[in-house]
Amino acid sequence: MKLADGKERTIQSMVSTSFWSPDGRPMSSAQFLESSFGTLPDFFRNETELRRIWSDPDTRHDLLTKLENKGFSRDHMAEMQRIIAAENSDLFDVLAFVAFALPTITRQARADKAKLRVDGHYANKQQALIDFILGQYVAQGVDELAAEKLPALLRLKYRGAIADAIADLGPPEAIRRIFAEFQKFLYQEAA
């Protein structure tokens, strides 16, 4: 299908999904995608700004909340992932595909690239935590990168012993900084 920017996007037409416009009328997945394209510039002006917002757990959370408030629920986003055959991709890829016609990549490919970029930036135990979190991200999705998930991830990695995490990684503030900081490597533009 061709959107207003003149670029074409491919969608799976065999999927049957119901979308509803803000005024309560049913709309097709193509109409939803077209309306999304027109609305997304309200949330970010360009690819660089989307990457900056999405790279930080707090600003990503704010963006997802704003999208939800404007009718782009997580269910709609998940359905869009299915429509564009990006179920194993990040929600970032859905937004980038709709707004900028960027190709989607899988979470696994994104995590593999991030591991290469992160290499040498962190100490071994910090790197081990990042690798663990990236594994959870690949398996579960972008929600694993939310700030509120960090305590659960630490409990899972350290088998409930948060004191061991602090002994390995430093004080909670340092752990939070590492958790937020490494995410920029996930969303860096390809070199």
N, C-alpha and C positions, 0 to 999 in steps of 0.2 A: 504494500500500500504506500502511497505517496502522501506525505504530510505537507503542511503549509510552508516548511522551509525548503521544499523541493526535493528533499532526500527521501529515498525509499527505505522502508523498514519491512522486514519479512515477519509475518506472524503465522501461527498455526491456525488454519481455518477450520480444522476438525473439532476444535474445542468448543463446547457449548457453555457459555457463562452468561449470567445476567448481571448487567451493570445498571445503575440507576443514576440519572442526572440529578443535580442539586434540587431541581423542581419536582422530582419524584417520577419522572418518565423513564421507562426502560430504554436502554441504549445498547448497541452492539459493542463488542470488544474493539472494533475499529473506531467507532465513535468515541469510546472511552479513551482510547489512545490519542485520538485527535484532540479531545478536550484536555487531556493531560498535557499534551505538547503546548497548548495555548496557555495553560495555567502555570506550568513549572517555572517560567522566567520570573514569576512573582517571588520565588523562593531562593533562586540563585541565578546570577546573570550569565555565567559562563562555566566552562568545564573546570577552570582553575579554582573558581570559588566553590563549586561543588566538591572538588577534591579536598580543599581546605576545610570545609564544613564537615565532610564525612570522615576525615582523618582524626577528628577529635571526638571522644565519646560524649562529651557534654553538648557540643554544637550539633552532633549527629542526632542526639536525643531531642534537642530543641527542634531540629528540622522535621524529624518524624512526627513530633507532636503537632507542629504547624500543618504538615501534610494531612494528618488524621483529622484535624479541625476543619480542613477544607474539603473533606470527603474522600481522601486517599487513605483508606483504612489499611491496616496490615493485611487483611484478607484480600483487598483489592490488589495490593502490591504482590502478594503471593500468587494471585490469579494471573497477573500480568507476567510474572516469571514463567508460569506454565504456557501462556499464550505465545511468548517469544522464545520458548524452548530454553529457558535459562534457570531451571529449577535448582541447578547446582552452582548458580552464580550468586553473587552478593546483590542486595537491593541497590547498592550503588550502581551496579551494571544496568539494572532496569531503568533507573533515572537517567543515566548517561545514554542509554540506548534511545529512550524516548526523546530526551531533550537535544541530544547532539549526534544521534545516529552512530555512536561508538559501538564497536563490536563487543559482545559480552565475553567474559572469560570465566572459567570456573573458579570457585573458592580455592580449590587445590592449586591451580596454576597461580593464582594471586598469592597464596601462602608460600609457594615455592620461590617465587620472585622476591617476596619480602624476606625470606630466610637468607637469600644471597645478599640482599641489600643491608640486612641487619648485621651480617657477619663482621666481627671485629669492633662493633660499636658497644658491646656489652661483655661483662665478665661471664665466665662459664656457667655459673649458677643462674645468673640473670638470663642468659641465652637459653638454658634448659627450661626456664619458666616460659619464655616467649615461645619456644618450640611446642611446649605443652598447650599453651593457649591457642596457638595457630592450629594445632590438631583438633581442638574443641571447635574452633571457628569453622574448619573444613567440614567437620561432622554435623554440627548443629546450626551454623549460620551466624549472621552478623550480631544477633542478640547476645552471643557469648562475649562480645567486645564492649558491652555496656558497662559503665562504671559500677553499677550495683551488682554485677556478676563477679567482680573480683574476689570478694570474700569466699564465695562458693567455689570458685576455681582454685583458690589457694587451699581450701579444705580438701578438695578432691586431689590435687597434686600432692599435698603433704599429709594425706590420710588423716585429716582432722587436726593436725598439729600446727596451728598457726604460729606457735612459738618457734618451730623449726623453720618456717618460712621467713620469719623475722631474723633468725640467726643466719640464714643463708643469704638473704637479700637486703637486709637493712631495715630501718624503721618503716612503719606503714606509709609515711609520706613518700619515701623513696620508692617503695613498691608501687604506689599509685602513679608516681611520675613515670616509672619504667612502663607500666601498663598503658598509660595514655601516649607516651612518647613513641613507642615502637609502632603504633598503629599508622603513623604517617608513612612508614615504609610499605604498608599494604596498598596505599592509594596513590603512590607516586606515579607520575606519568611515565610511560615507557621511555627509556633513553633512546 
